[in-house]
Amino acid sequence: MNKTKTIIVIILALIISGGLVYLSDGSRIQSLKMSINELETMNSKLYASSTQIIKTNDLQTYKNNSYGFSFMYPSALGFVIPSYPNLEDKIVQLQIPQSDYPRTNFGDAAFSVSAVYTKSLEACLAAANTPENGDGFKSTKEINGLTYYYTKSAGAGAGNLYESTIYRVLVGGQLCVELNETIHTGNIGNFPSGTVTEVDKSAVQTRLDDILNTFKFSE
């Protein structure tokens, strides 16, 4: 009789403890579900916030107080020592790196600004280092209230092609300013067959134009 009671007590203890384990596990599962839901909600809020920050901080503004101009550019781009400008004072050059277009014949692209003091617009357009194969600045374009004269030029050497659109304007009757958009590519025939493709130059040009169209002088 005592043995039977002992067995019954043991069975009841096992059932109760099993129930407690089940309840404990159940509450843990419920708690875990709540934690996951909370994390998902927090993650959604953080994603929305970071997306907003990226959008608002994507553009930076470059200002040059000496010459009184500024332009906006994507924060992912960087500045390099100017090599493409034609005028005497090579002020700044912003570069689109080769790594932006992998497995293509893209070398680099850049937006640059240079300047020189001249006595007239005619002298500005004929300033030293006139663009190679240009048309003599016969076309005009309005950029933020000023009329720029521009020309296209192309130069090749050692299997490389440099294509530029060059804008010039005379500011204050004496300061000649040049805005230079250059795309550098390699001769696709110089690469091993099938290793690279032609870069979409129109897409690169659009990126340069987006920077160009923000260029302006201080009022």
N, CA and C atoms as a LAMMPS dump frame, in Angstrom:
ITEM: TIMESTEP
0
ITEM: NUMBER OF ATOMS
657
ITEM: BOX BOUNDS ff ff ff
-5.0000000000000000e+02 5.0000000000000000e+02
-5.0000000000000000e+02 5.0000000000000000e+02
-5.0000000000000000e+02 5.0000000000000000e+02
ITEM: ATOMS id mol type element x y z
1 1 1 N 0.827 -1.192 0
2 1 2 C 0 0 0
3 1 3 C 0.867 1.249 0
4 2 1 N 1.896 1.257 0.821
5 2 2 C 2.802 2.406 0.871
6 2 3 C 3.557 2.577 -0.436
7 3 1 N 3.912 1.356 -1.036
8 3 2 C 4.626 1.409 -2.323
9 3 3 C 3.744 2.03 -3.396
10 4 1 N 2.436 1.666 -3.371
11 4 2 C 1.494 2.188 -4.358
12 4 3 C 1.363 3.704 -4.221
13 5 1 N 1.25 4.183 -2.977
14 5 2 C 1.153 5.629 -2.748
15 5 3 C 2.398 6.347 -3.246
16 6 1 N 3.543 5.693 -2.979
17 6 2 C 4.81 6.295 -3.412
18 6 3 C 4.854 6.449 -4.916
19 7 1 N 4.412 5.38 -5.627
20 7 2 C 4.401 5.398 -7.099
21 7 3 C 3.467 6.484 -7.608
22 8 1 N 2.281 6.592 -6.976
23 8 2 C 1.295 7.603 -7.395
24 8 3 C 1.855 9.004 -7.195
25 9 1 N 2.517 9.208 -6.058
26 9 2 C 3.117 10.521 -5.773
27 9 3 C 4.171 10.872 -6.8
28 10 1 N 4.994 9.865 -7.148
29 10 2 C 6.056 10.088 -8.146
30 10 3 C 5.446 10.462 -9.49
31 11 1 N 4.383 9.706 -9.9
32 11 2 C 3.718 9.975 -11.181
33 11 3 C 3.14 11.386 -11.19
34 12 1 N 2.432 11.732 -10.071
35 12 2 C 1.853 13.08 -9.971
36 12 3 C 2.934 14.149 -10.046
37 13 1 N 4.059 13.869 -9.38
38 13 2 C 5.169 14.841 -9.389
39 13 3 C 5.704 15.033 -10.798
40 14 1 N 5.806 13.901 -11.532
41 14 2 C 6.301 13.98 -12.916
42 14 3 C 5.338 14.753 -13.796
43 15 1 N 4.034 14.505 -13.6
44 15 2 C 3.018 15.202 -14.402
45 15 3 C 3.053 16.697 -14.12
46 16 1 N 3.125 17.022 -12.808
47 16 2 C 3.133 18.444 -12.423
48 16 3 C 4.375 19.132 -12.941
49 17 1 N 5.538 18.436 -12.742
50 17 2 C 6.788 19.064 -13.209
51 17 3 C 6.8 19.203 -14.716
52 18 1 N 6.222 18.182 -15.412
53 18 2 C 6.129 18.259 -16.872
54 18 3 C 5.258 19.42 -17.293
55 19 1 N 4.169 19.607 -16.532
56 19 2 C 3.28 20.727 -16.83
57 19 3 C 3.968 22.056 -16.616
58 20 1 N 4.762 22.101 -15.536
59 20 2 C 5.487 23.347 -15.268
60 20 3 C 6.51 23.629 -16.348
61 21 1 N 7.209 22.539 -16.796
62 21 2 C 8.177 22.699 -17.881
63 21 3 C 7.474 23.19 -19.132
64 22 1 N 6.319 22.593 -19.46
65 22 2 C 5.556 22.988 -20.637
66 22 3 C 5.145 24.449 -20.55
67 23 1 N 4.633 24.827 -19.321
68 23 2 C 4.214 26.203 -19.133
69 23 3 C 5.401 27.151 -19.249
70 24 1 N 6.525 26.703 -18.64
71 24 2 C 7.716 27.539 -18.698
72 24 3 C 8.181 27.721 -20.132
73 25 1 N 8.236 26.597 -20.892
74 25 2 C 8.643 26.671 -22.287
75 25 3 C 7.675 27.514 -23.087
76 26 1 N 6.378 27.344 -22.781
77 26 2 C 5.367 28.106 -23.502
78 26 3 C 5.532 29.593 -23.273
79 27 1 N 5.794 29.97 -22.013
80 27 2 C 5.96 31.396 -21.727
81 27 3 C 7.221 31.929 -22.375
82 28 1 N 8.253 31.068 -22.432
83 28 2 C 9.488 31.485 -23.088
84 28 3 C 9.271 31.703 -24.579
85 29 1 N 8.529 30.787 -25.198
86 29 2 C 8.221 30.922 -26.624
87 29 3 C 7.45 32.199 -26.879
88 30 1 N 6.443 32.464 -26.006
89 30 2 C 5.642 33.683 -26.152
90 30 3 C 6.515 34.921 -25.994
91 31 1 N 7.435 34.848 -24.984
92 31 2 C 8.331 35.977 -24.75
93 31 3 C 9.26 36.181 -25.94
94 32 1 N 9.746 35.058 -26.512
95 32 2 C 10.632 35.125 -27.667
96 32 3 C 9.919 35.733 -28.861
97 33 1 N 8.652 35.335 -29.072
98 33 2 C 7.866 35.9 -30.171
99 33 3 C 7.716 37.403 -30.005
100 34 1 N 7.455 37.843 -28.762
101 34 2 C 7.307 39.269 -28.5
102 34 3 C 8.604 40.004 -28.798
103 35 1 N 9.748 39.385 -28.415
104 35 2 C 11.039 40.018 -28.651
105 35 3 C 11.313 40.16 -30.134
106 36 1 N 10.985 39.116 -30.916
107 36 2 C 11.183 39.153 -32.365
108 36 3 C 10.339 40.245 -32.991
109 37 1 N 9.078 40.337 -32.574
110 37 2 C 8.185 41.373 -33.102
111 37 3 C 8.714 42.775 -32.783
112 38 1 N 9.204 42.93 -31.528
113 38 2 C 9.745 44.23 -31.131
114 38 3 C 10.97 44.587 -31.965
115 39 1 N 11.845 43.57 -32.193
116 39 2 C 13.046 43.802 -32.991
117 39 3 C 12.699 44.153 -34.424
118 40 1 N 11.682 43.45 -34.985
119 40 2 C 11.269 43.748 -36.354
120 40 3 C 10.741 45.165 -36.46
121 41 1 N 9.967 45.59 -35.458
122 41 2 C 9.438 46.962 -35.452
123 41 3 C 10.568 47.974 -35.359
124 42 1 N 11.53 47.713 -34.445
125 42 2 C 12.668 48.614 -34.3
126 42 3 C 13.487 48.661 -35.582
127 43 1 N 13.683 47.501 -36.2
128 43 2 C 14.469 47.437 -37.437
129 43 3 C 13.807 48.248 -38.545
130 44 1 N 12.469 48.151 -38.637
131 44 2 C 11.746 48.915 -39.652
132 44 3 C 11.925 50.41 -39.447
133 45 1 N 11.85 50.827 -38.165
134 45 2 C 12.015 52.248 -37.86
135 45 3 C 13.428 52.718 -38.181
136 46 1 N 14.42 51.887 -37.805
137 46 2 C 15.809 52.247 -38.077
138 46 3 C 16.081 52.303 -39.569
139 47 1 N 15.518 51.354 -40.346
140 47 2 C 15.729 51.334 -41.796
141 47 3 C 15.156 52.594 -42.433
142 48 1 N 13.954 52.963 -42.005
143 48 2 C 13.329 54.169 -42.549
144 48 3 C 14.162 55.391 -42.212
145 49 1 N 14.678 55.411 -40.965
146 49 2 C 15.476 56.546 -40.537
147 49 3 C 16.78 56.629 -41.31
148 50 1 N 17.493 55.465 -41.498
149 50 2 C 18.774 55.479 -42.2
150 50 3 C 18.58 55.819 -43.667
151 51 1 N 17.487 55.365 -44.265
152 51 2 C 17.205 55.693 -45.653
153 51 3 C 17.011 57.189 -45.806
154 52 1 N 16.341 57.774 -44.875
155 52 2 C 16.098 59.213 -44.897
156 52 3 C 17.41 59.977 -44.752
157 53 1 N 18.27 59.497 -43.867
158 53 2 C 19.556 60.15 -43.648
159 53 3 C 20.415 60.056 -44.902
160 54 1 N 20.425 58.89 -45.528
161 54 2 C 21.207 58.705 -46.752
162 54 3 C 20.732 59.654 -47.837
163 55 1 N 19.424 59.781 -47.942
164 55 2 C 18.869 60.654 -48.98
165 55 3 C 19.221 62.114 -48.723
166 56 1 N 19.149 62.535 -47.459
167 56 2 C 19.397 63.945 -47.167
168 56 3 C 20.885 64.261 -47.176
169 57 1 N 21.728 63.277 -46.881
170 57 2 C 23.161 63.53 -46.801
171 57 3 C 23.92 63.061 -48.034
172 58 1 N 23.229 62.659 -49.076
173 58 2 C 23.903 62.113 -50.252
174 58 3 C 24.707 63.181 -50.975
175 59 1 N 24.27 64.419 -50.941
176 59 2 C 24.969 65.5 -51.629
177 59 3 C 25.74 66.378 -50.654
178 60 1 N 26.968 66.711 -51.037
179 60 2 C 27.792 67.64 -50.28
180 60 3 C 27.981 68.908 -51.12
181 61 1 N 28.311 69.981 -50.478
182 61 2 C 28.542 71.24 -51.186
183 61 3 C 30.01 71.647 -51.065
184 62 1 N 30.638 71.875 -52.225
185 62 2 C 32.003 72.396 -52.252
186 62 3 C 31.922 73.904 -52.448
187 63 1 N 32.589 74.65 -51.577
188 63 2 C 32.598 76.101 -51.695
189 63 3 C 34.032 76.594 -51.795
190 64 1 N 34.27 77.506 -52.723
191 64 2 C 35.582 78.12 -52.852
192 64 3 C 35.435 79.613 -52.599
193 65 1 N 35.926 80.058 -51.444
194 65 2 C 35.762 81.455 -51.062
195 65 3 C 36.661 82.392 -51.851
196 66 1 N 37.793 81.88 -52.314
197 66 2 C 38.727 82.723 -53.064
198 66 3 C 38.12 83.199 -54.375
199 67 1 N 37.435 82.289 -55.064
200 67 2 C 36.841 82.629 -56.359
201 67 3 C 35.328 82.814 -56.281
202 68 1 N 34.748 82.519 -55.123
203 68 2 C 33.333 82.782 -54.909
204 68 3 C 32.376 81.887 -55.665
205 69 1 N 32.669 80.601 -55.733
206 69 2 C 31.747 79.682 -56.402
207 69 3 C 31.505 78.447 -55.545
208 70 1 N 30.487 77.711 -55.904
209 70 2 C 30.178 76.46 -55.21
210 70 3 C 29.509 75.491 -56.174
211 71 1 N 29.54 74.215 -55.817
212 71 2 C 28.787 73.202 -56.566
213 71 3 C 28.493 72.032 -55.637
214 72 1 N 27.5 71.259 -55.992
215 72 2 C 27.11 70.102 -55.193
216 72 3 C 27.563 68.826 -55.886
217 73 1 N 27.855 67.814 -55.064
218 73 2 C 28.361 66.556 -55.62
219 73 3 C 27.988 65.395 -54.695
220 74 1 N 27.888 64.186 -55.246
221 74 2 C 27.59 63.024 -54.408
222 74 3 C 28.708 62.781 -53.398
223 75 1 N 28.344 62.515 -52.166
224 75 2 C 29.337 62.369 -51.101
225 75 3 C 30.258 61.173 -51.313
226 76 1 N 29.857 60.226 -52.169
227 76 2 C 30.685 59.043 -52.412
228 76 3 C 31.907 59.358 -53.267
229 77 1 N 31.892 60.503 -53.958
230 77 2 C 33.009 60.865 -54.823
231 77 3 C 34.095 61.591 -54.037
232 78 1 N 35.308 61.586 -54.599
233 78 2 C 36.419 62.217 -53.902
234 78 3 C 37.189 63.178 -54.784
235 79 1 N 37.989 64.016 -54.157
236 79 2 C 38.801 64.993 -54.868
237 79 3 C 40.205 64.448 -55.11
238 80 1 N 40.78 64.805 -56.245
239 80 2 C 42.136 64.389 -56.588
240 80 3 C 42.922 65.617 -57.049
241 81 1 N 44.221 65.462 -57.206
242 81 2 C 45.038 66.553 -57.724
243 81 3 C 44.599 66.839 -59.155
244 82 1 N 44.249 68.076 -59.482
245 82 2 C 43.732 68.404 -60.82
246 82 3 C 44.726 68.071 -61.935
247 83 1 N 44.219 67.371 -62.94
248 83 2 C 45.05 67.02 -64.097
249 83 3 C 44.373 67.343 -65.422
250 84 1 N 43.055 67.506 -65.42
251 84 2 C 42.327 67.756 -66.664
252 84 3 C 42.095 69.236 -66.991
253 85 1 N 42.13 70.157 -66.029
254 85 2 C 41.861 71.56 -66.359
255 85 3 C 42.89 72.129 -67.343
256 86 1 N 42.463 73.128 -68.103
257 86 2 C 43.334 73.741 -69.111
258 86 3 C 43.916 75.085 -68.695
259 87 1 N 43.239 75.807 -67.802
260 87 2 C 43.683 77.152 -67.461
261 87 3 C 44.765 77.128 -66.37
262 88 1 N 45.392 78.282 -66.195
263 88 2 C 46.585 78.386 -65.352
264 88 3 C 46.367 77.933 -63.913
265 89 1 N 45.316 78.419 -63.268
266 89 2 C 45.054 78.058 -61.878
267 89 3 C 44.117 76.854 -61.84
268 90 1 N 44.693 75.694 -61.633
269 90 2 C 43.903 74.454 -61.576
270 90 3 C 43.339 74.321 -60.156
271 91 1 N 42.086 74.715 -59.996
272 91 2 C 41.519 74.908 -58.657
273 91 3 C 41.098 73.602 -57.985
274 92 1 N 40.293 72.813 -58.671
275 92 2 C 39.738 71.621 -58.027
276 92 3 C 39.334 70.594 -59.076
277 93 1 N 39.419 69.317 -58.7
278 93 2 C 38.971 68.237 -59.591
279 93 3 C 38.294 67.146 -58.774
280 94 1 N 37.068 66.842 -59.139
281 94 2 C 36.262 65.805 -58.494
282 94 3 C 36.226 64.596 -59.415
283 95 1 N 36.511 63.422 -58.882
284 95 2 C 36.696 62.25 -59.742
285 95 3 C 35.661 61.152 -59.525
286 96 1 N 35.198 60.568 -60.646
287 96 2 C 34.42 59.322 -60.62
288 96 3 C 35.431 58.21 -60.854
289 97 1 N 35.654 57.32 -59.886
290 97 2 C 36.739 56.341 -59.994
291 97 3 C 36.424 55.167 -60.923
292 98 1 N 37.486 54.519 -61.344
293 98 2 C 37.374 53.348 -62.217
294 98 3 C 36.529 52.254 -61.574
295 99 1 N 36.602 52.156 -60.255
296 99 2 C 35.889 51.102 -59.533
297 99 3 C 34.37 51.218 -59.638
298 100 1 N 33.86 52.372 -60.081
299 100 2 C 32.412 52.532 -60.235
300 100 3 C 31.872 51.749 -61.425
301 101 1 N 32.746 51.388 -62.35
302 101 2 C 32.317 50.64 -63.543
303 101 3 C 33.26 49.466 -63.786
304 102 1 N 33.206 48.457 -62.908
305 102 2 C 34.117 47.311 -63.034
306 102 3 C 33.847 46.501 -64.302
307 103 1 N 34.882 45.845 -64.764
308 103 2 C 34.824 44.968 -65.946
309 103 3 C 34.368 45.721 -67.198
310 104 1 N 34.737 47.002 -67.273
311 104 2 C 34.492 47.8 -68.476
312 104 3 C 35.807 48.478 -68.855
313 105 1 N 35.784 49.195 -69.974
314 105 2 C 36.981 49.921 -70.407
315 105 3 C 37.059 51.326 -69.818
316 106 1 N 36.294 51.566 -68.767
317 106 2 C 36.271 52.879 -68.115
318 106 3 C 37.573 53.113 -67.363
319 107 1 N 38.159 54.304 -67.569
320 107 2 C 39.369 54.667 -66.847
321 107 3 C 39.052 55.544 -65.647
322 108 1 N 38.419 56.672 -65.898
323 108 2 C 37.919 57.545 -64.854
324 108 3 C 37.14 58.668 -65.537
325 109 1 N 36.506 59.509 -64.744
326 109 2 C 35.822 60.692 -65.266
327 109 3 C 35.951 61.77 -64.202
328 110 1 N 35.894 63.026 -64.632
329 110 2 C 36.104 64.086 -63.653
330 110 3 C 35.397 65.374 -64.044
331 111 1 N 35.025 66.114 -63.001
332 111 2 C 34.534 67.476 -63.148
333 111 3 C 35.591 68.367 -62.503
334 112 1 N 36.107 69.327 -63.269
335 112 2 C 37.163 70.17 -62.727
336 112 3 C 36.9 71.641 -63.023
337 113 1 N 37.541 72.484 -62.213
338 113 2 C 37.404 73.937 -62.355
339 113 3 C 38.799 74.548 -62.393
340 114 1 N 39.015 75.46 -63.343
341 114 2 C 40.278 76.197 -63.41
342 114 3 C 39.983 77.641 -63.787
343 115 1 N 40.973 78.511 -63.641
344 115 2 C 40.741 79.933 -63.907
345 115 3 C 42.029 80.637 -64.303
346 116 1 N 41.866 81.794 -64.95
347 116 2 C 42.981 82.661 -65.284
348 116 3 C 42.429 84.076 -65.466
349 117 1 N 43.224 85.08 -65.128
350 117 2 C 42.773 86.457 -65.326
351 117 3 C 43.071 86.891 -66.759
352 118 1 N 42.052 87.416 -67.437
353 118 2 C 42.199 87.87 -68.818
354 118 3 C 41.543 89.25 -68.965
355 119 1 N 41.783 89.884 -70.109
356 119 2 C 41.272 91.238 -70.333
357 119 3 C 39.912 91.266 -71.033
358 120 1 N 39.512 90.133 -71.637
359 120 2 C 38.261 90.133 -72.394
360 120 3 C 37.738 88.718 -72.557
361 121 1 N 36.492 88.617 -73.029
362 121 2 C 35.911 87.306 -73.307
363 121 3 C 36.685 86.611 -74.415
364 122 1 N 37.086 87.371 -75.432
365 122 2 C 37.831 86.793 -76.543
366 122 3 C 39.141 86.168 -76.044
367 123 1 N 39.789 86.871 -75.139
368 123 2 C 41.034 86.344 -74.575
369 123 3 C 40.773 85.106 -73.722
370 124 1 N 39.637 85.106 -73.05
371 124 2 C 39.244 83.952 -72.223
372 124 3 C 39.071 82.7 -73.088
373 125 1 N 38.358 82.864 -74.2
374 125 2 C 38.068 81.714 -75.06
375 125 3 C 39.299 81.243 -75.823
376 126 1 N 40.284 82.133 -75.95
377 126 2 C 41.506 81.77 -76.671
378 126 3 C 42.672 81.545 -75.717
379 127 1 N 42.373 81.397 -74.433
380 127 2 C 43.425 81.261 -73.421
381 127 3 C 44.296 80.042 -73.673
382 128 1 N 45.477 80.053 -73.045
383 128 2 C 46.466 78.98 -73.237
384 128 3 C 45.842 77.596 -73.073
385 129 1 N 46.445 76.656 -73.762
386 129 2 C 45.974 75.264 -73.731
387 129 3 C 44.535 75.135 -74.239
388 130 1 N 44.284 75.729 -75.397
389 130 2 C 42.964 75.594 -76.025
390 130 3 C 42.667 74.119 -76.243
391 131 1 N 41.464 73.671 -75.928
392 131 2 C 41.114 72.246 -76.038
393 131 3 C 41.429 71.641 -77.406
394 132 1 N 41.986 70.446 -77.376
395 132 2 C 42.364 69.736 -78.593
396 132 3 C 41.142 69.356 -79.419
397 133 1 N 41.211 69.632 -80.707
398 133 2 C 40.136 69.279 -81.658
399 133 3 C 38.798 69.932 -81.31
400 134 1 N 38.82 71.076 -80.638
401 134 2 C 37.582 71.773 -80.309
402 134 3 C 37.102 72.622 -81.474
403 135 1 N 35.922 73.221 -81.322
404 135 2 C 35.358 74.024 -82.412
405 135 3 C 35.472 75.526 -82.14
406 136 1 N 36.261 75.898 -81.127
407 136 2 C 36.443 77.319 -80.845
408 136 3 C 35.35 77.932 -80.005
409 137 1 N 34.685 77.153 -79.174
410 137 2 C 33.651 77.655 -78.26
411 137 3 C 32.535 78.393 -79.016
412 138 1 N 31.95 77.716 -79.976
413 138 2 C 30.892 78.342 -80.777
414 138 3 C 29.493 78.14 -80.209
415 139 1 N 29.357 77.263 -79.233
416 139 2 C 28.036 76.985 -78.649
417 139 3 C 27.919 77.618 -77.273
418 140 1 N 26.684 77.861 -76.841
419 140 2 C 26.46 78.464 -75.525
420 140 3 C 25.468 77.638 -74.704
421 141 1 N 25.595 77.788 -73.389
422 141 2 C 24.685 77.096 -72.47
423 141 3 C 24.492 77.974 -71.247
424 142 1 N 23.258 78.075 -70.803
425 142 2 C 22.931 78.847 -69.607
426 142 3 C 23.055 77.948 -68.378
427 143 1 N 23.867 78.373 -67.409
428 143 2 C 24.015 77.617 -66.167
429 143 3 C 23.814 78.573 -65.001
430 144 1 N 22.688 78.421 -64.333
431 144 2 C 22.363 79.239 -63.157
432 144 3 C 22.565 80.741 -63.39
433 145 1 N 22.001 81.2 -64.495
434 145 2 C 21.966 82.64 -64.743
435 145 3 C 23.122 83.214 -65.531
436 146 1 N 24.145 82.42 -65.83
437 146 2 C 25.276 82.907 -66.614
438 146 3 C 25.374 82.148 -67.934
439 147 1 N 25.81 82.854 -68.986
440 147 2 C 25.972 82.223 -70.299
441 147 3 C 27.408 81.749 -70.462
442 148 1 N 27.57 80.459 -70.639
443 148 2 C 28.882 79.851 -70.842
444 148 3 C 29.057 79.5 -72.316
445 149 1 N 30.26 79.653 -72.8
446 149 2 C 30.617 79.187 -74.141
447 149 3 C 31.28 77.822 -73.973
448 150 1 N 30.88 76.885 -74.814
449 150 2 C 31.462 75.556 -74.635
450 150 3 C 31.866 74.919 -75.95
451 151 1 N 32.751 73.943 -75.817
452 151 2 C 33.239 73.182 -76.956
453 151 3 C 33.469 71.74 -76.512
454 152 1 N 33.475 70.845 -77.454
455 152 2 C 33.797 69.441 -77.176
456 152 3 C 35.166 69.145 -77.765
457 153 1 N 35.926 68.325 -77.089
458 153 2 C 37.246 67.967 -77.602
459 153 3 C 37.517 66.493 -77.329
460 154 1 N 38.448 65.938 -78.086
461 154 2 C 38.815 64.531 -77.915
462 154 3 C 40.3 64.372 -78.194
463 155 1 N 40.959 63.626 -77.355
464 155 2 C 42.382 63.356 -77.544
465 155 3 C 42.665 61.899 -77.252
466 156 1 N 43.609 61.327 -77.957
467 156 2 C 43.938 59.916 -77.778
468 156 3 C 45.441 59.739 -77.657
469 157 1 N 45.83 58.699 -76.936
470 157 2 C 47.243 58.409 -76.787
471 157 3 C 47.466 57.163 -75.96
472 158 1 N 48.389 56.325 -76.4
473 158 2 C 48.753 55.098 -75.671
474 158 3 C 47.535 54.23 -75.352
475 159 1 N 46.616 54.151 -76.317
476 159 2 C 45.446 53.294 -76.127
477 159 3 C 44.372 53.883 -75.248
478 160 1 N 44.471 55.179 -74.942
479 160 2 C 43.484 55.845 -74.102
480 160 3 C 42.772 56.941 -74.872
481 161 1 N 41.497 57.131 -74.571
482 161 2 C 40.695 58.178 -75.203
483 161 3 C 40.174 59.121 -74.125
484 162 1 N 40.371 60.417 -74.362
485 162 2 C 39.903 61.437 -73.423
486 162 3 C 38.912 62.331 -74.161
487 163 1 N 37.659 62.292 -73.719
488 163 2 C 36.604 63.092 -74.342
489 163 3 C 36.1 64.117 -73.345
490 164 1 N 36.124 65.378 -73.762
491 164 2 C 35.787 66.456 -72.825
492 164 3 C 34.721 67.395 -73.377
493 165 1 N 33.939 67.93 -72.464
494 165 2 C 33.067 69.068 -72.762
495 165 3 C 33.552 70.193 -71.859
496 166 1 N 33.931 71.313 -72.474
497 166 2 C 34.601 72.379 -71.744
498 166 3 C 33.81 73.68 -71.852
499 167 1 N 33.517 74.275 -70.705
500 167 2 C 32.72 75.503 -70.624
501 167 3 C 33.599 76.628 -70.097
502 168 1 N 33.445 77.829 -70.671
503 168 2 C 34.168 78.995 -70.171
504 168 3 C 33.238 80.203 -70.054
505 169 1 N 33.525 81.026 -69.048
506 169 2 C 32.74 82.229 -68.811
507 169 3 C 33.67 83.305 -68.267
508 170 1 N 33.387 84.549 -68.583
509 170 2 C 34.154 85.674 -68.056
510 170 3 C 33.346 86.307 -66.931
511 171 1 N 33.926 86.348 -65.745
512 171 2 C 33.228 86.861 -64.56
513 171 3 C 33.875 88.168 -64.119
514 172 1 N 33.055 89.187 -63.898
515 172 2 C 33.568 90.461 -63.424
516 172 3 C 34.465 91.174 -64.41
517 173 1 N 34.363 90.793 -65.668
518 173 2 C 35.138 91.467 -66.7
519 173 3 C 36.602 91.117 -66.762
520 174 1 N 37.056 90.202 -65.889
521 174 2 C 38.483 89.882 -65.902
522 174 3 C 38.841 88.446 -65.509
523 175 1 N 37.917 87.731 -64.861
524 175 2 C 38.221 86.367 -64.423
525 175 3 C 37.623 85.352 -65.399
526 176 1 N 38.495 84.624 -66.061
527 176 2 C 38.061 83.564 -66.982
528 176 3 C 38.002 82.252 -66.21
529 177 1 N 36.826 81.633 -66.183
530 177 2 C 36.629 80.381 -65.441
531 177 3 C 36.258 79.264 -66.403
532 178 1 N 36.886 78.121 -66.216
533 178 2 C 36.607 76.95 -67.059
534 178 3 C 36.034 75.807 -66.216
535 179 1 N 34.95 75.232 -66.709
536 179 2 C 34.377 74.017 -66.13
537 179 3 C 34.634 72.897 -67.123
538 180 1 N 35.236 71.836 -66.662
539 180 2 C 35.691 70.771 -67.556
540 180 3 C 35.082 69.429 -67.144
541 181 1 N 34.394 68.789 -68.081
542 181 2 C 33.873 67.432 -67.876
543 181 3 C 34.668 66.497 -68.791
544 182 1 N 35.385 65.563 -68.215
545 182 2 C 36.209 64.653 -69.019
546 182 3 C 35.895 63.2 -68.69
547 183 1 N 35.763 62.396 -69.742
548 183 2 C 35.579 60.946 -69.596
549 183 3 C 36.777 60.253 -70.237
550 184 1 N 37.44 59.432 -69.466
551 184 2 C 38.632 58.711 -69.93
552 184 3 C 38.304 57.217 -70.046
553 185 1 N 38.506 56.68 -71.242
554 185 2 C 38.273 55.254 -71.467
555 185 3 C 39.488 54.633 -72.159
556 186 1 N 39.564 53.317 -72.103
557 186 2 C 40.638 52.596 -72.775
558 186 3 C 40.139 52.002 -74.08
559 187 1 N 41.043 51.837 -75.006
560 187 2 C 40.712 51.183 -76.282
561 187 3 C 40.32 49.738 -75.993
562 188 1 N 39.079 49.39 -76.283
563 188 2 C 38.577 48.053 -75.95
564 188 3 C 39.375 46.953 -76.626
565 189 1 N 39.994 47.3 -77.757
566 189 2 C 40.804 46.315 -78.478
567 189 3 C 42.093 45.966 -77.787
568 190 1 N 42.483 46.769 -76.796
569 190 2 C 43.727 46.499 -76.066
570 190 3 C 43.546 45.543 -74.896
571 191 1 N 42.3 45.185 -74.609
572 191 2 C 42.029 44.261 -73.515
573 191 3 C 41.904 42.838 -74.045
574 192 1 N 42.257 41.851 -73.227
575 192 2 C 42.045 40.46 -73.644
576 192 3 C 40.581 40.218 -74
577 193 1 N 40.338 39.474 -75.053
578 193 2 C 38.982 39.237 -75.554
579 193 3 C 38.047 38.715 -74.461
580 194 1 N 36.886 39.37 -74.345
581 194 2 C 35.854 38.917 -73.416
582 194 3 C 36.048 39.338 -71.979
583 195 1 N 37.087 40.106 -71.678
584 195 2 C 37.336 40.466 -70.274
585 195 3 C 36.623 41.747 -69.844
586 196 1 N 36.345 42.639 -70.787
587 196 2 C 35.664 43.889 -70.451
588 196 3 C 34.626 44.223 -71.514
589 197 1 N 33.713 45.109 -71.149
590 197 2 C 32.707 45.605 -72.093
591 197 3 C 32.833 47.124 -72.184
592 198 1 N 32.19 47.711 -73.182
593 198 2 C 32.197 49.169 -73.343
594 198 3 C 31.371 49.811 -72.227
595 199 1 N 31.934 50.798 -71.585
596 199 2 C 31.195 51.518 -70.549
597 199 3 C 30.097 52.361 -71.205
598 200 1 N 28.998 52.56 -70.498
599 200 2 C 27.914 53.403 -70.984
600 200 3 C 28.3 54.858 -70.737
601 201 1 N 28.879 55.495 -71.752
602 201 2 C 29.369 56.868 -71.58
603 201 3 C 28.241 57.856 -71.301
604 202 1 N 27.068 57.586 -71.847
605 202 2 C 25.954 58.515 -71.619
606 202 3 C 25.564 58.545 -70.142
607 203 1 N 25.663 57.403 -69.472
608 203 2 C 25.349 57.35 -68.04
609 203 3 C 26.387 58.129 -67.243
610 204 1 N 27.652 58.001 -67.633
611 204 2 C 28.723 58.744 -66.959
612 204 3 C 28.548 60.244 -67.201
613 205 1 N 28.198 60.612 -68.447
614 205 2 C 28.013 62.019 -68.794
615 205 3 C 26.889 62.641 -67.985
616 206 1 N 25.839 61.878 -67.766
617 206 2 C 24.709 62.368 -66.966
618 206 3 C 25.154 62.691 -65.542
619 207 1 N 26.017 61.863 -64.974
620 207 2 C 26.512 62.109 -63.625
621 207 3 C 27.334 63.398 -63.576
622 208 1 N 28.145 63.621 -64.608
623 208 2 C 28.934 64.854 -64.664
624 208 3 C 28.036 66.076 -64.848
625 209 1 N 27.034 65.931 -65.7
626 209 2 C 26.109 67.046 -65.949
627 209 3 C 25.334 67.418 -64.69
628 210 1 N 25.008 66.418 -63.879
629 210 2 C 24.277 66.688 -62.631
630 210 3 C 25.105 67.582 -61.708
631 211 1 N 26.42 67.386 -61.717
632 211 2 C 27.301 68.236 -60.915
633 211 3 C 27.414 69.615 -61.553
634 212 1 N 27.655 69.636 -62.859
635 212 2 C 27.799 70.891 -63.601
636 212 3 C 26.61 71.827 -63.371
637 213 1 N 25.421 71.286 -63.405
638 213 2 C 24.207 72.101 -63.319
639 213 3 C 23.968 72.709 -61.938
640 214 1 N 24.785 72.322 -60.943
641 214 2 C 24.669 72.939 -59.615
642 214 3 C 25.716 74.032 -59.424
643 215 1 N 26.626 74.179 -60.402
644 215 2 C 27.71 75.159 -60.269
645 215 3 C 27.146 76.582 -60.307
646 216 1 N 27.573 77.402 -59.352
647 216 2 C 27.101 78.797 -59.357
648 216 3 C 28.079 79.686 -58.59
649 217 1 N 28.028 80.968 -58.909
650 217 2 C 28.83 81.967 -58.211
651 217 3 C 27.991 82.616 -57.119
652 218 1 N 28.672 83.057 -56.062
653 218 2 C 27.982 83.709 -54.968
654 218 3 C 27.432 85.041 -55.446
655 219 1 N 26.285 85.404 -54.935
656 219 2 C 25.655 86.678 -55.336
657 219 3 C 26.326 87.851 -54.643
